[in-house]
Amino acid sequence: MLEGFLEIPILQGSSFMSITDNGINFNKNVVKHMQGAENIIILCNSTKKQIAIQKCDKGRENSVQFYRSEKNFVNGVRFNNREVVQMIVSMMEWDLKEFNYRADGFLTGDRNAMIFDLNSARKFKILRHSPRHMKRIRHRKTNILRHSRLRLRTVQARLRSARAHQRPQHQSRVFCPRAHGFRLR
């Protein structure tokens, strides 16, 4: 009955790359589509404003390590290469201090490369704490520190009190020549 049908591999979510001030991230679907390629080359089309990654052999010039087979790629792959990030930023005229960008990718017909269209990249505002929120955080830290100091003083006072109560009331001071002074008896 199901003759002629082919099984369709389904991945959860889309394949994308994120460009941040810290580097480039490829999500785990990109790694799965690239079938765990150990080395890739990064290609750039500045007229169409696209970035591509292509599988390659380890010894090829300009190849970079993409995936290590002994590591688990649960969270994807990250590149911290500043030159590549700066090349993308200058080509797209992006502001990575205020925004992060995410470009969806699609697999080529021969399943050997993946292309990311930077023209359709979505930008996300970097969330920073407002001055009011930062004031609350500082106030909270100050209160925690203040309470911990108060607790420390309370514990120290209790220890002094406990030591004072441990001494018998009938103690007397006796001169001790070895200690060059008085001691309790």
N, C-alpha and C positions, 0 to 999 in steps of 0.2 A: 504493500500500500504506500509506503514512504520511499519508493524507489525514485532516484533522481534528486532527492533533497540533500542539501548540504547543511552541516551543522554550522551555525553562526556563533562565533565567539563574542560574548557580551562582557564588557567591562563596566564597572560602576563609575559613573562620572565621566568627565571629559579629560583629554590629555592637554596639559598646558604648561607653560613656563612662566615663572614669576621673576620680575626684575626689580630688585631692591637696591638700596645704597650699599648693602653688604655683599651682594652677589646675585647669581642666577640660580633658581631652583627649577628642576624638572620633576613633576609629580610622578608617582609610581606607575601611572598608566603609560607615560612616555617610556619608562624603562621596560614595561611589559610589551608595548608595541615594537620597541627596538630589539626585543627578544634577548635582553640581557647582553647587549653588545659591550665588550670590554673596552674597546677604543672607538673614538669617533673623531671626525673633523667637524669644525664649526664653519659654516659657509654663510656669507652675507651677500644679499642682493640690495644694494643701496638705492637703485631706481624704483624697485617695487616695495622697498622697505620690508624685507623678509629675512628671517634667520632660518637656517636649516642645519640639522645635525645629520650626519651620514655615518654609517658603520664603516670601519676600515681596519686594516691590519695594524698590529702593534708597532712595527718598524716604520710606518709611513711618516713622512715629514709633516709637521704641524698636527699630528694626532695627539689627543689627550685621553687620559684614562677616564672612562665613563662609569663603568660598573665593575665591581669586584665580585666574582662568582662566589667567593667564600662569605661575603657579607649579605645580610638580608636587606632587601631594598624596600622595606615597608614604607619609609617616608620619602622615597625618591632619591634624587641625586642633586648635589649642590656644587656649584663652581664659585670660587671666591676670586676669580681673575678680574682685577681692576681694569685692565686694558680692554677686555671685551665689553664690560659694563660701560666704560667711558665711550667706546665706539658707538654703542647703541644709543646712549644718551645724546651724544653730539649729532647722530644721524636723525633722531626723532625729536630733538630739542625738548627733552623731558626734564622735569624738576624732581629728582629723587629725594630731595630734602623734605618735600611736602607730600609726595605721592609715591605709591608703589604701583607697578603695572603688571597685568596678567594677559598673556597672549595665548589663544587656543592654537593647537597644532593639529595637523592632519597628516596621515601616512601617505607616502607616494605609492604609485601603482606597483612598483617592484618590491615594496615593503622593506626597502633598504635605507630609507631616509624619512625624516619628519620635518615638515615646514611649518614655521610659525609666522603668521602675518601680524606685523607690528602696527599696521594701520588700524586694525580692528581691536587693538589691545584696550582693555578696560583699565581705568585708573581708580585707585582706592586711596582715599585720604588717610594719611598716617595719623592715628589717634594719639594725641598728646594730652596730658592732664592740664586742665585749666588752672590758673593761678589760685582760684578759690579751693579747688580740690587739693592742690599741692599744700595749701595752708592747713587744710584738715589733716593731711598725712603727717606734716611736721608736728601739728598739735598732738596728734595721737601718739607719735613717737616720743614727744616730750613727756606726755602723761605716763606712758609706760616706763620711761626712765625714772621719772619722779617717784612713781609707786615702787619701783624696784629698789631705789635708794631708801625709801621710807621703810620697806620691808627689811632691808639689810640693817638699818639702825635699830629697828624693833628686835630683831634676832640678836644683835650685839648686846642690847640692853638686857634682854632676858638671860643671856649667857653670863653677863656680869652679875646679875641678881642671883642666878643659880650658884655661881662660885662663892658669892658672899654668904649664902645660906648654908653652904657645905661646911664652912669652918665652924668648929665648936666655939661657943661663946666664952669658954674658960681658958682660951689660949693666952699665953703670956709671951712676951718677947724676952729672948735670952741672948746675951752676947756670945758670938761665935768667933774665936780668934782666926780660924782658917778662912772664913768668909769675909773677914775684916769688917764685921758689922753685926747687926742684930738679925735674928731669925725667929720665926714662930715655933712654939713648942706644942 
